[in-house]
Amino acid sequence: MNISMVYISVSIVVLAFVGLLVFLAGRRRDEKRITPLASLAFGFVLAGIVFGDDRVIGYGLMGMGVILAVVDIVNRSRQGR
């Protein structure tokens, strides 16, 4: 197991832990839930981390996740008006 695989494994565990904390904290408060588009964006970012060995695929998936997250942010800000 090389060092890049260790970094990828640690980042996946940290992201899963943060997701678990957000999930548990969201049940206690009456806040807006995560949208399907934001969930898809999160999935793309995770897939980019998992398939990070090939830079084109990894960065492409992460980029797609960021773009979807920005689209979700814009949609949510327009709905608030």
Secondary structure as UniProt FT lines:
FT   HELIX           3..28
FT   HELIX           36..50
FT   TURN            51..53
FT   HELIX           55..79
//
